[in-house]
Amino acid sequence: MSGKPEMDEDHFSGADISCVLHATEDENNVLKSASETFSISKDRFFFKRLEGHWGNPIIYLIALLDSKEAWTTALKIMLSLNPLERNQLKESLHDLVDEKGNMYIRLDKQGMCRGKINLSEFDSVRIKFRPVKTFRKISNVPDYKVILSLDE
């Protein structure tokens, strides 16, 4: 494999995008922003309505992506992050990957609504990238370093 990842390479089996919407947030505005930010049709998203401990409404916005959509989303995120944030991801890669090889990235939801892609741990959009399953034991950090090296 060359230094630059190819579009047809299988890096992910899929991805999940999710975020919690607060009662003060406009569902349609967040849906539109997520669709535009990740270049994914609004039809791929759905709302899950739950009730909080005190009866307050909790709304989850969720999208389940196939491998091609996951790859496109990863590329868009990596190419949109500033060099400092991209380096931050590289440095903390082991903390972003769980024992099953899933990689979790959290982006600023309010920034997304303004058309920006930035990392954030608070009030964030969570993206879970699932690795392609293989017959070999998955290392804790599959080929994610390739994706994080797009600027090199």
DSSP file (Angstrom, degrees, kcal/mol; ACC not computed):
  #  RESIDUE AA STRUCTURE BP1 BP2  ACC     N-H-->O    O-->H-N    N-H-->O    O-->H-N    TCO  KAPPA ALPHA  PHI   PSI    X-CA   Y-CA   Z-CA
    1    1 A M              0   0    0      0, 0.0     2,-0.0     0, 0.0     0, 0.0   0.000 360.0 360.0 360.0 137.3    0.0    0.0    0.0
    2    2 A S        -     0   0    0      2,-0.3     4,-0.1     1,-0.1     0, 0.0  -0.178 360.0 -97.0 -76.2 175.6    1.3    3.4   -0.9
    3    3 A G  S    S+     0   0    0      2,-0.1   149,-0.1   149,-0.0   146,-0.1   0.787 108.8  65.1 -66.0 -29.2    1.6    6.3    1.6
    4    4 A K  S    S-     0   0    0    148,-0.1    -2,-0.3     1,-0.0     2,-0.1  -0.833  89.9-121.2 -98.5 131.2   -1.7    7.8    0.5
    5    5 A P        -     0   0    0      0, 0.0     2,-0.3     0, 0.0    -2,-0.1  -0.404  25.0-130.9 -68.8 144.8   -4.9    5.8    1.1
    6    6 A E    >   -     0   0    0      1,-0.1     3,-1.3    -4,-0.1     0, 0.0  -0.684  13.0-123.4 -97.1 151.0   -7.0    4.9   -1.9
    7    7 A M  T 3  S+     0   0    0     -2,-0.3    -1,-0.1     1,-0.3    64,-0.1   0.830 110.0  51.1 -61.6 -34.2  -10.7    5.5   -2.1
    8    8 A D  T 3  S+     0   0    0      2,-0.1    -1,-0.3    -3,-0.0     2,-0.2   0.435  84.0 111.4 -89.2   2.6  -11.5    1.8   -2.9
    9    9 A E  S <  S-     0   0    0     -3,-1.3     2,-1.0     1,-0.1     3,-0.2  -0.510  72.0-124.4 -74.3 144.4   -9.5    0.5    0.1
   10   10 A D        +     0   0    0      1,-0.2   122,-0.2    -2,-0.2     3,-0.1  -0.771  51.6 144.8 -92.5  98.9  -11.5   -1.1    2.8
   11   11 A H        +     0   0    0     -2,-1.0   121,-0.6     1,-0.2     2,-0.3   0.687  67.3  31.9-100.2 -27.0  -10.6    0.7    6.0
   12   12 A F  E     -A  131   0A   0     -3,-0.2    -1,-0.2   119,-0.2    59,-0.1  -0.958  52.3-154.8-133.2 147.9  -14.0    0.5    7.7
   13   13 A S  E    S-     0   0A   0    117,-2.6    54,-0.5     1,-0.4     2,-0.3   0.642  81.0 -55.4 -87.9 -17.5  -16.9   -1.8    7.7
   14   14 A G  E     -A  130   0A   0    116,-1.1   116,-2.8    52,-0.2    -1,-0.4  -0.964  51.8-123.5 166.8-175.1  -19.1    1.2    8.6
   15   15 A A  E     -AB 129  65A   0     50,-1.4    50,-3.6    -2,-0.3     2,-0.4  -0.987   7.0-141.3-154.4 156.6  -19.6    4.0   11.0
   16   16 A D  E     -AB 128  64A   0    112,-2.0   112,-2.7    -2,-0.3     2,-0.5  -0.988  10.9-163.0-121.8 131.5  -22.2    5.4   13.3
   17   17 A I  E     +AB 127  63A   0     46,-2.6    46,-2.2    -2,-0.4     2,-0.3  -0.958  22.6 161.8-110.2 130.7  -22.8    9.2   13.8
   18   18 A S  E     +AB 126  62A   0    108,-2.5   108,-3.2    -2,-0.5     2,-0.3  -0.999  12.5 167.5-149.3 150.8  -24.8   10.2   16.9
   19   19 A C  E     - B   0  61A   0     42,-1.6    42,-2.7    -2,-0.3     2,-0.4  -0.979  32.5-116.6-157.6 154.5  -25.5   13.2   19.0
   20   20 A V  E     - B   0  60A   0    104,-0.5     2,-0.5    -2,-0.3    40,-0.2  -0.772  25.6-149.0 -92.2 133.8  -27.9   14.3   21.7
   21   21 A L  E     - B   0  59A   0     38,-3.4    38,-1.1    -2,-0.4     2,-0.2  -0.894  10.3-140.2-104.8 133.0  -30.2   17.2   21.0
   22   22 A H    >   -     0   0    0     -2,-0.5     3,-2.1    36,-0.1    36,-0.1  -0.489  27.7-106.7 -86.1 160.2  -31.2   19.4   23.8
   23   23 A A  T 3  S+     0   0    0      1,-0.3    -1,-0.1    34,-0.2    35,-0.0   0.770 119.9  55.5 -58.3 -26.9  -34.8   20.8   24.1
   24   24 A T  T 3  S+     0   0    0      2,-0.1     2,-0.3     0, 0.0    -1,-0.3   0.545  90.8  93.9 -84.8  -6.5  -33.5   24.2   23.0
   25   25 A E  S <  S-     0   0    0     -3,-2.1     2,-0.7     1,-0.0     3,-0.1  -0.662  79.0-121.6 -93.1 143.4  -32.0   22.9   19.7
   26   26 A D     >  -     0   0    0     -2,-0.3     4,-2.2     1,-0.2     5,-0.2  -0.723  17.1-154.0 -82.5 114.0  -33.8   22.9   16.4
   27   27 A E  H  > S+     0   0    0     -2,-0.7     4,-2.6     1,-0.2     5,-0.2   0.900  93.6  49.7 -55.2 -46.1  -33.9   19.3   15.2
   28   28 A N  H  > S+     0   0    0      1,-0.2     4,-2.5     2,-0.2    -1,-0.2   0.858 109.6  51.5 -66.0 -35.3  -34.2   20.3   11.5
   29   29 A N  H  > S+     0   0    0      2,-0.2     4,-2.4    -3,-0.2    -1,-0.2   0.919 112.7  44.8 -66.9 -43.8  -31.2   22.7   11.8
   30   30 A V  H  X S+     0   0    0     -4,-2.2     4,-2.7     2,-0.2     5,-0.2   0.912 114.1  50.1 -67.1 -41.6  -29.0   20.1   13.4
   31   31 A L  H  X S+     0   0    0     -4,-2.6     4,-2.6    -5,-0.2    -2,-0.2   0.935 112.2  47.2 -60.5 -47.3  -30.1   17.4   10.9
   32   32 A K  H  X S+     0   0    0     -4,-2.5     4,-2.5     1,-0.2     5,-0.2   0.920 113.3  48.8 -60.7 -44.9  -29.4   19.8    8.0
   33   33 A S  H  X S+     0   0    0     -4,-2.4     4,-3.1     2,-0.2     5,-0.2   0.916 112.5  47.4 -63.0 -44.0  -26.0   20.7    9.4
   34   34 A A  H  X S+     0   0    0     -4,-2.7     4,-2.3     2,-0.2     6,-0.3   0.923 112.5  49.7 -64.0 -44.1  -25.0   17.1    9.9
   35   35 A S  H  X>S+     0   0    0     -4,-2.6     5,-1.9    -5,-0.2     4,-0.6   0.920 117.0  40.6 -60.3 -45.2  -26.1   16.1    6.4
   36   36 A E  H  <5S+     0   0    0     -4,-2.5     3,-0.4     3,-0.2    -2,-0.2   0.908 114.6  51.7 -71.3 -42.6  -24.2   19.0    4.8
   37   37 A T  H  <5S+     0   0    0     -4,-3.1    -2,-0.2     1,-0.2    -1,-0.2   0.910 121.3  31.4 -62.2 -43.6  -21.1   18.6    7.0
   38   38 A F  H  <5S-     0   0    0     -4,-2.3    -1,-0.2    -5,-0.2    -2,-0.2   0.403 104.3-124.4 -97.6   2.5  -20.7   14.9    6.4
   39   39 A S  T  <5 +     0   0    0     -4,-0.6     2,-0.4    -3,-0.4    -3,-0.2   0.916  64.5 138.6  53.6  47.9  -22.1   15.0    2.8
   40   40 A I      < -     0   0    0     -5,-1.9    -1,-0.2    -6,-0.3    -2,-0.1  -0.976  59.9-103.7-124.6 135.9  -24.7   12.3    3.7
   41   41 A S    >   -     0   0    0     -2,-0.4     3,-1.9     1,-0.1     4,-0.3  -0.223  24.3-124.7 -56.4 143.0  -28.3   12.4    2.6
   42   42 A K  G >  S+     0   0    0      1,-0.3     3,-1.6     2,-0.2    -1,-0.1   0.796 109.2  69.8 -57.7 -28.1  -30.8   13.5    5.3
   43   43 A D  G 3  S+     0   0    0      1,-0.3    -1,-0.3    20,-0.0    -2,-0.1   0.702  88.3  63.2 -64.4 -19.3  -32.6   10.2    4.6
   44   44 A R  G <  S+     0   0    0     -3,-1.9    20,-0.8    19,-0.1     2,-0.3   0.593  94.8  76.1 -81.6 -11.0  -29.7    8.3    6.2
   45   45 A F  E <   -C   63   0A   0     -3,-1.6     2,-0.3    -4,-0.3    18,-0.2  -0.692  57.9-179.3 -99.7 151.6  -30.4   10.0    9.6
   46   46 A F  E     -C   62   0A   0     16,-2.7    16,-2.7    -2,-0.3     2,-0.4  -0.984  22.9-123.9-145.0 158.8  -33.1    9.2   12.0
   47   47 A F  E     -C   61   0A   0     -2,-0.3     2,-0.5    14,-0.2    14,-0.2  -0.829  13.9-161.2-102.7 139.3  -34.3   10.5   15.4
   48   48 A K  E     -C   60   0A   0     12,-2.5    12,-2.8    -2,-0.4     2,-0.5  -0.984  12.8-153.7-119.6 118.6  -34.6    8.4   18.5
   49   49 A R  E     +C   59   0A   0     -2,-0.5     2,-0.3    10,-0.2    10,-0.2  -0.818  21.1 166.5-100.5 127.5  -36.9    9.9   21.1
   50   50 A L  E     -C   58   0A   0      8,-3.4     8,-2.7    -2,-0.5     2,-0.5  -0.777  31.5-118.8-129.0 172.5  -36.3    9.0   24.8
   51   51 A E  E     -C   57   0A   0     -2,-0.3     5,-0.1     6,-0.2    -2,-0.0  -0.970  25.0-135.0-119.8 131.9  -37.4   10.3   28.1
   52   52 A G    >   -     0   0    0      4,-4.1     3,-2.1    -2,-0.5     6,-0.1  -0.130  36.8 -89.0 -75.3 176.0  -35.0   11.5   30.8
   53   53 A H  T 3  S+     0   0    0      1,-0.3    -1,-0.1     2,-0.1    -2,-0.0   0.830 129.2  41.5 -55.2 -37.7  -35.1   10.7   34.5
   54   54 A W  T 3  S-     0   0    0      2,-0.1    -1,-0.3     3,-0.0    -2,-0.1   0.149 127.3 -94.5 -99.7  18.3  -37.3   13.7   35.2
   55   55 A G  S <  S+     0   0    0     -3,-2.1    -2,-0.1     1,-0.3     0, 0.0   0.508  77.7 146.3  84.4   4.0  -39.6   13.2   32.2
   56   56 A N        -     0   0    0     -5,-0.1    -4,-4.1     1,-0.1    -1,-0.3  -0.486  54.6-106.0 -74.5 144.7  -37.6   15.6   30.0
   57   57 A P  E     - C   0  51A   0      0, 0.0     2,-0.4     0, 0.0    -6,-0.2  -0.492  32.6-168.0 -73.0 137.5  -37.4   14.7   26.3
   58   58 A I  E     - C   0  50A   0     -8,-2.7    -8,-3.4    -2,-0.2     2,-0.5  -0.996   3.7-165.9-123.8 128.9  -34.1   13.4   25.0
   59   59 A I  E     -BC  21  49A   0    -38,-1.1   -38,-3.4    -2,-0.4     2,-0.4  -0.965   3.6-162.4-121.3 127.3  -33.6   13.2   21.3
   60   60 A Y  E     -BC  20  48A   0    -12,-2.8   -12,-2.5    -2,-0.5     2,-0.5  -0.903   7.5-152.6-104.9 134.5  -30.7   11.3   19.6
   61   61 A L  E     +BC  19  47A   0    -42,-2.7   -42,-1.6    -2,-0.4     2,-0.4  -0.938  26.1 178.9-102.2 126.4  -29.8   12.0   16.0
   62   62 A I  E     -BC  18  46A   0    -16,-2.7   -16,-2.7    -2,-0.5     2,-0.4  -0.971  19.8-177.4-134.5 142.3  -28.3    8.9   14.5
   63   63 A A  E     -BC  17  45A   0    -46,-2.2   -46,-2.6    -2,-0.4     2,-0.6  -0.993  13.6-154.1-135.7 134.4  -26.9    7.8   11.1
   64   64 A L  E     -B   16   0A   0    -20,-0.8     2,-0.3    -2,-0.4   -48,-0.2  -0.941  21.0-161.0-108.2 116.3  -25.7    4.3   10.3
   65   65 A L  E     -B   15   0A   0    -50,-3.6   -50,-1.4    -2,-0.6     2,-0.1  -0.710  11.3-133.2-103.1 146.8  -23.1    4.5    7.5
   66   66 A D     >  -     0   0    0     -2,-0.3     4,-2.6   -52,-0.2   -52,-0.2  -0.273  43.6 -88.2 -82.7-179.3  -21.9    1.8    5.1
   67   67 A S  H  > S+     0   0    0    -54,-0.5     4,-2.3     1,-0.2   -53,-0.2   0.884 126.8  48.1 -62.9 -41.0  -18.2    1.3    4.5
   68   68 A K  H  > S+     0   0    0      2,-0.2     4,-2.4     1,-0.2    -1,-0.2   0.926 113.8  46.8 -66.4 -44.3  -18.0    3.8    1.5
   69   69 A E  H  > S+     0   0    0      2,-0.2     4,-2.4     1,-0.2    -2,-0.2   0.881 111.8  52.2 -64.1 -37.9  -19.9    6.5    3.5
   70   70 A A  H  X S+     0   0    0     -4,-2.6     4,-2.7     2,-0.2    -2,-0.2   0.928 110.3  47.9 -63.1 -44.9  -17.6    5.9    6.5
   71   71 A W  H  X S+     0   0    0     -4,-2.3     4,-2.4     2,-0.2    -2,-0.2   0.924 112.4  48.5 -62.1 -45.6  -14.5    6.3    4.4
   72   72 A T  H  X S+     0   0    0     -4,-2.4     4,-2.4     1,-0.2    -1,-0.2   0.895 112.4  49.4 -61.7 -41.0  -15.9    9.5    2.8
   73   73 A T  H  X S+     0   0    0     -4,-2.4     4,-2.5     2,-0.2    -2,-0.2   0.917 110.1  50.3 -64.7 -44.3  -16.8   10.9    6.2
   74   74 A A  H  X S+     0   0    0     -4,-2.7     4,-2.7     1,-0.2     5,-0.2   0.923 111.7  48.3 -60.7 -44.6  -13.3   10.0    7.6
   75   75 A L  H  X S+     0   0    0     -4,-2.4     4,-2.6     1,-0.2     5,-0.2   0.930 111.2  50.0 -61.5 -45.4  -11.6   11.7    4.7
   76   76 A K  H  X S+     0   0    0     -4,-2.4     4,-1.1     1,-0.2    -2,-0.2   0.918 113.1  46.6 -61.0 -43.4  -13.8   14.8    5.0
   77   77 A I  H >X S+     0   0    0     -4,-2.5     4,-1.8     2,-0.2     3,-0.6   0.959 114.2  46.3 -62.8 -51.1  -13.1   15.1    8.8
   78   78 A M  H 3< S+     0   0    0     -4,-2.7    -2,-0.2     1,-0.3    -1,-0.2   0.881 114.3  47.0 -62.7 -39.0   -9.3   14.6    8.4
   79   79 A L  H 3< S+     0   0    0     -4,-2.6    -1,-0.3    -5,-0.2    -2,-0.2   0.701 113.8  49.5 -76.3 -17.6   -9.0   17.1    5.6
   80   80 A S  H << S+     0   0    0     -4,-1.1    37,-0.2    -3,-0.6    -2,-0.2   0.714  90.2  92.7 -92.4 -23.9  -11.1   19.7    7.4
   81   81 A L  S  < S-     0   0    0     -4,-1.8    37,-0.1    -5,-0.1    35,-0.0  -0.383  82.4-113.5 -69.0 148.0   -9.3   19.5   10.8
   82   82 A N     >  -     0   0    0     35,-0.2     4,-2.4     1,-0.1     3,-0.3  -0.409  33.8-102.4 -75.0 161.7   -6.5   22.0   11.3
   83   83 A P  H  > S+     0   0    0      0, 0.0     4,-2.3     0, 0.0     5,-0.2   0.833 121.0  55.4 -56.5 -35.4   -3.0   20.6   11.6
   84   84 A L  H  > S+     0   0    0      2,-0.2     4,-2.1     1,-0.2     5,-0.1   0.925 110.9  43.7 -63.8 -45.1   -2.9   20.9   15.4
   85   85 A E  H  > S+     0   0    0     -3,-0.3     4,-2.2     2,-0.2    -1,-0.2   0.882 112.1  53.0 -68.7 -38.1   -6.1   18.9   15.8
   86   86 A R  H  X S+     0   0    0     -4,-2.4     4,-2.1     1,-0.2    -2,-0.2   0.917 110.9  47.2 -62.0 -42.3   -5.0   16.3   13.3
   87   87 A N  H  X S+     0   0    0     -4,-2.3     4,-2.7    -5,-0.2    -2,-0.2   0.880 107.7  56.4 -65.0 -38.6   -1.7   15.9   15.3
   88   88 A Q  H  X S+     0   0    0     -4,-2.1     4,-1.7     1,-0.2    -2,-0.2   0.900 107.5  49.1 -59.7 -41.3   -3.8   15.7   18.5
   89   89 A L  H  < S+     0   0    0     -4,-2.2     4,-0.2     2,-0.2    -2,-0.2   0.924 110.9  49.6 -63.1 -44.7   -5.7   12.8   17.0
   90   90 A K  H >< S+     0   0    0     -4,-2.1     3,-1.0     1,-0.2     4,-0.2   0.922 111.6  48.7 -59.6 -44.6   -2.4   11.0   16.0
   91   91 A E  H 3< S+     0   0    0     -4,-2.7     3,-0.3     1,-0.2    -1,-0.2   0.813 118.6  38.5 -67.3 -30.7   -1.0   11.5   19.4
   92   92 A S  T >X S+     0   0    0     -4,-1.7     3,-1.2    -5,-0.2     4,-1.0   0.164  78.1 119.1-106.4  18.5   -4.1   10.1   21.2
   93   93 A L  H X> S+     0   0    0     -3,-1.0     3,-0.9     1,-0.3     4,-0.8   0.864  72.5  55.3 -54.3 -42.0   -4.9    7.4   18.7
   94   94 A H  H 34 S+     0   0    0      1,-0.3     3,-0.3    -3,-0.3    -1,-0.3   0.809 107.6  50.7 -63.9 -28.2   -4.5    4.6   21.3
   95   95 A D  H <4 S+     0   0    0     -3,-1.2    -1,-0.3     1,-0.2    -2,-0.2   0.682 107.4  54.4 -80.1 -17.7   -7.1    6.4   23.5
   96   96 A L  H << S+     0   0    0     -4,-1.0     8,-2.6    -3,-0.9     2,-0.5   0.583  97.2  74.0 -90.8 -11.9   -9.6    6.6   20.6
   97   97 A V  B  <  -D  103   0A   0     -4,-0.8     6,-0.2    -3,-0.3     2,-0.1  -0.889  68.7-150.6-111.2 130.4   -9.6    2.9   19.8
   98   98 A D    >   -     0   0    0      4,-2.3     3,-1.9    -2,-0.5    -2,-0.1  -0.244  39.4 -86.6 -89.6-177.2  -11.4    0.3   21.9
   99   99 A E  T 3  S+     0   0    0      1,-0.3    39,-0.1     2,-0.1    -1,-0.1   0.666 127.4  53.6 -65.8 -17.1  -10.5   -3.4   22.4
  100  100 A K  T 3  S-     0   0    0      2,-0.1    -1,-0.3    40,-0.1    39,-0.1   0.415 120.7-105.2 -96.2   0.4  -12.6   -4.3   19.3
  101  101 A G  S <  S+     0   0    0     -3,-1.9     2,-0.3     1,-0.3    -2,-0.1   0.515  70.2 147.0  89.1   5.1  -10.7   -1.9   17.1
  102  102 A N        -     0   0    0     28,-0.1    -4,-2.3    29,-0.1     2,-0.5  -0.573  37.9-146.4 -73.8 135.7  -13.5    0.7   16.9
  103  103 A M  E     -DE  97 129A   0     26,-2.5    26,-3.3    -2,-0.3     2,-0.5  -0.906   9.5-157.9-107.4 131.8  -12.2    4.3   16.6
  104  104 A Y  E     + E   0 128A   0     -8,-2.6     2,-0.4    -2,-0.5    24,-0.2  -0.924  11.4 179.2-113.4 128.2  -14.2    7.1   18.3
  105  105 A I  E     - E   0 127A   0     22,-2.5    22,-2.9    -2,-0.5     2,-0.5  -0.988  12.2-155.6-125.4 137.4  -13.9   10.7   17.2
  106  106 A R  E     - E   0 126A   0     -2,-0.4    14,-1.9    20,-0.2     2,-0.3  -0.957  11.2-168.6-116.6 129.0  -15.9   13.5   18.8
  107  107 A L  E     -FE 119 125A   0     18,-2.6    18,-3.0    -2,-0.5     2,-0.5  -0.838  34.2 -94.8-116.8 152.9  -16.6   16.7   17.0
  108  108 A D  E  >  - E   0 124A   0     10,-2.7     4,-2.3    -2,-0.3    10,-0.2  -0.514  30.3-161.1 -67.7 113.9  -18.0   20.1   18.1
  109  109 A K  H  > S+     0   0    0     14,-1.4     4,-1.9    -2,-0.5    -1,-0.2   0.910  90.9  48.7 -65.5 -43.2  -21.8   20.0   17.5
  110  110 A Q  H  > S+     0   0    0     13,-0.4     4,-0.7     1,-0.2    -1,-0.2   0.891 111.7  50.2 -65.5 -38.2  -22.2   23.8   17.7
  111  111 A G  H >4>S+     0   0    0      1,-0.2     5,-3.0     2,-0.2     3,-1.0   0.908 107.1  54.6 -63.0 -41.7  -19.3   24.2   15.3
  112  112 A M  H ><5S+     0   0    0     -4,-2.3     3,-1.8     1,-0.3    -2,-0.2   0.891 103.5  55.5 -58.6 -39.7  -20.9   21.7   12.9
  113  113 A C  H 3<5S+     0   0    0     -4,-1.9    -1,-0.3     1,-0.3    -2,-0.2   0.697 108.4  48.9 -67.9 -17.6  -24.0   23.9   12.9
  114  114 A R  T <<5S-     0   0    0     -3,-1.0    -1,-0.3    -4,-0.7    -2,-0.2   0.292 126.2-102.4-100.4   7.5  -21.8   26.8   11.8
  115  115 A G  T < 5S+     0   0    0     -3,-1.8     2,-0.3     1,-0.3    -3,-0.2   0.649  82.8 123.4  84.5  15.5  -20.2   24.7    9.1
  116  116 A K      < -     0   0    0     -5,-3.0     2,-0.6    -6,-0.1    -1,-0.3  -0.828  51.6-146.8-111.2 148.9  -16.9   24.0   10.9
  117  117 A I        +     0   0    0     -2,-0.3     2,-0.3   -37,-0.2   -35,-0.2  -0.955  35.6 148.5-115.9 112.7  -15.3   20.7   11.8
  118  118 A N        -     0   0    0     -2,-0.6   -10,-2.7   -10,-0.2     2,-0.1  -0.971  47.1-104.5-139.5 153.0  -13.4   20.8   15.1
  119  119 A L  B     +F  107   0A   0     -2,-0.3     2,-0.3   -12,-0.3   -12,-0.3  -0.469  44.8 164.0 -73.5 149.1  -12.6   18.3   17.8
  120  120 A S        -     0   0    0    -14,-1.9     5,-0.1    -2,-0.1     3,-0.0  -0.941  36.0-161.6-164.3 145.3  -14.6   18.5   21.1
  121  121 A E  S    S+     0   0    0     -2,-0.3     2,-0.4     3,-0.1     3,-0.3   0.533  78.6  70.9-101.0 -11.8  -15.3   16.4   24.1
  122  122 A F  S    S-     0   0    0      1,-0.2   -13,-0.3   -16,-0.1     3,-0.1  -0.893 112.9  -8.4-115.9 137.4  -18.3   18.5   25.2
  123  123 A D  S    S+     0   0    0     -2,-0.4   -14,-1.4     1,-0.2   -13,-0.4   0.936 101.3 163.8  45.6  56.5  -21.8   18.6   23.6
  124  124 A S  E     - E   0 108A   0     -3,-0.3     2,-0.6   -16,-0.2  -104,-0.5  -0.550  51.0-118.8-109.5 165.3  -20.3   16.7   20.7
  125  125 A V  E     - E   0 107A   0    -18,-3.0   -18,-2.6    -2,-0.2     2,-0.5  -0.913  36.0-146.5 -95.5 122.5  -21.2   14.6   17.7
  126  126 A R  E     -AE  18 106A   0   -108,-3.2  -108,-2.5    -2,-0.6     2,-0.5  -0.807  13.5-169.1 -98.3 130.2  -19.8   11.1   18.3
  127  127 A I  E     -AE  17 105A   0    -22,-2.9   -22,-2.5    -2,-0.5     2,-0.6  -0.978   2.9-165.1-120.1 123.2  -18.5    9.1   15.3
  128  128 A K  E     -AE  16 104A   0   -112,-2.7  -112,-2.0    -2,-0.5     2,-0.6  -0.929   5.2-161.0-108.9 112.6  -17.7    5.5   15.8
  129  129 A F  E     -AE  15 103A   0    -26,-3.3   -26,-2.5    -2,-0.6  -114,-0.2  -0.843   9.0-150.7 -94.7 123.6  -15.7    4.0   12.9
  130  130 A R  E     -A   14   0A   0   -116,-2.8  -117,-2.6    -2,-0.6  -116,-1.1  -0.799  14.9-126.8 -96.4 133.6  -15.9    0.2   12.8
  131  131 A P  E     -A   12   0A   0      0, 0.0     2,-0.4     0, 0.0  -119,-0.2  -0.313  29.6 -96.4 -74.5 159.9  -12.9   -1.7   11.4
  132  132 A V        -     0   0    0   -121,-0.6     2,-0.2  -122,-0.2  -119,-0.0  -0.621  45.9-119.3 -70.9 130.0  -13.2   -4.3    8.6
  133  133 A K        +     0   0    0     -2,-0.4     2,-0.3    -3,-0.1    -1,-0.1  -0.532  38.5 177.7 -75.6 137.5  -13.3   -7.7   10.3
  134  134 A T        -     0   0    0      2,-0.4     4,-0.1    -2,-0.2    -1,-0.0  -0.827  42.1-114.0-131.0 171.4  -10.5  -10.1    9.4
  135  135 A F  S    S+     0   0    0     -2,-0.3     2,-0.2     2,-0.1     3,-0.1   0.641  95.2  81.1 -82.3 -13.9   -9.6  -13.6   10.4
  136  136 A R  S    S-     0   0    0      1,-0.1    -2,-0.4     3,-0.0     2,-0.1  -0.563 101.0 -86.9 -88.0 158.5   -6.4  -12.3   12.1
  137  137 A K        -     0   0    0     -2,-0.2     2,-0.4     1,-0.1    -1,-0.1  -0.420  47.2-118.1 -63.7 131.9   -6.5  -10.8   15.5
  138  138 A I        -     0   0    0     -2,-0.1    -1,-0.1    -4,-0.1   -37,-0.1  -0.570  23.4-133.0 -74.4 126.9   -7.3   -7.1   15.3
  139  139 A S        -     0   0    0     -2,-0.4    -1,-0.0     1,-0.1    -3,-0.0  -0.393  26.9-108.4 -70.9 161.1   -4.6   -4.9   16.6
  140  140 A N  S    S+     0   0    0      1,-0.3   -39,-0.1    -2,-0.1    -1,-0.1   0.783 116.1  36.7 -63.6 -25.4   -5.7   -2.2   19.0
  141  141 A V  S    S-     0   0    0      1,-0.1    -1,-0.3   -44,-0.0     4,-0.2  -0.791  81.2-172.3-128.5  88.2   -5.0    0.4   16.3
  142  142 A P    >   -     0   0    0      0, 0.0     3,-0.6     0, 0.0    -1,-0.1   0.586  62.7 -45.0 -55.6-136.5   -5.8   -1.1   12.9
  143  143 A D  T >> S+     0   0    0      1,-0.2     3,-0.9  -132,-0.2     4,-0.8   0.029  99.3 118.1 -88.6  29.0   -4.8    0.9    9.8
  144  144 A Y  H 3>  +     0   0    0      1,-0.2     4,-2.0     2,-0.2    -1,-0.2   0.770  61.3  70.3 -69.0 -24.4   -6.1    4.2   11.2
  145  145 A K  H <> S+     0   0    0     -3,-0.6     4,-0.5     1,-0.2    -1,-0.2   0.846  93.8  57.9 -61.0 -31.9   -2.6    5.7   11.1
  146  146 A V  H X4 S+     0   0    0     -3,-0.9     3,-0.9     1,-0.2    -1,-0.2   0.924 107.1  46.1 -62.1 -44.6   -2.9    5.8    7.4
  147  147 A I  H >< S+     0   0    0     -4,-0.8     3,-0.9     1,-0.2    -2,-0.2   0.867 110.5  52.8 -67.8 -36.6   -6.0    7.9    7.5
  148  148 A L  H 3< S+     0   0    0     -4,-2.0     3,-0.3     1,-0.2    -1,-0.2   0.544 101.7  63.0 -77.1  -5.4   -4.5   10.3   10.1
  149  149 A S  T X<  +     0   0    0     -3,-0.9     3,-1.5    -4,-0.5    -1,-0.2   0.041  62.7 118.7-105.8  25.0   -1.5   10.8    7.8
  150  150 A L  T <  S+     0   0    0     -3,-0.9    -1,-0.2     1,-0.3    -2,-0.1   0.769  72.8  54.4 -63.2 -26.1   -3.4   12.5    4.9
  151  151 A D  T 3         0   0    0     -3,-0.3    -1,-0.3     1,-0.2    -2,-0.1   0.527 360.0 360.0 -87.6  -4.6   -1.4   15.7    5.3
  152  152 A E    <         0   0    0     -3,-1.5    -1,-0.2  -149,-0.1    -2,-0.2   0.462 360.0 360.0 -95.0 360.0    2.0   14.1    5.0
